[in-house]
Structure formats: structure tokens, C-alpha cells
């Protein structure tokens, strides 16, 4: 008697059948994939998406300022960005897709100036 690899129920049908139904097969594959180590691409992509989500949530008006430690506490990692924009004055904004940030110190406190990509920033 053969047993389902996922739920251990009896398996009927072909001699090479491993699962009792498609749900068990899918569940088994999902658990197996979750146990595998994430690739470098998946790790970076996940952090970029997290950064974008946080920049978007803290910047509702198009431009805002937020304390650095507050953004970092939420899981933001400034080492991951998709591109940058350099102003005429030489200031460099780092971007995660369409949301950018600039590290500044104001009144002795580390902060980020958050912006949204604009047409004048180039194409």
C-alpha cells in the first residue's frame, strides 16, 4: 500500500502516483520550496520591494522628511536601490523604483528626505 507524501493517506491509481490529490501535491511542493534557501536575486528583489513599500507609505504628499531610525526600524535598508538622480548642486538621491530618499542631518538628527520621481528628473 502506497502513502501520500504529504498527508500519508492511501494513494490509489497509477503505480508511480505519489500524492492522493492535486491539493496534497501543491501543498508538498510549497513546503519544499519554503525550506529551500532563497537565491541572491530573490533576497535582493524582496528587499527592494520592501524599501519601495516603506518609502511610499511614509511619503503620501510627494515630498516629506522622516527620521532615519523610524524607517530603519520598519525594515528599510538603504544599501538596496534601483537607480539614482544627481541634482545640479551635486546632491544624490537614491531611488527604489519611483520613490527616492536622501540622507541628511538636521538639528543633529539623521533623517531621510523622501521624494517621488518627477518628469524633470530625466528619462
Buried (B, 14 or more C-beta within 10 A) or exposed (E): EBEBBBBEEEBEEEEEEBBBEEEBBEBBEEEEEEEEEEEEEEEEEEBBEBBBBBBBEBBEEEEBEBBBEEBBEBEBBBEBBBEEBEEEEEEEBBBBBEBBBBEEEEEEEEBBBBBBBEEEBEE
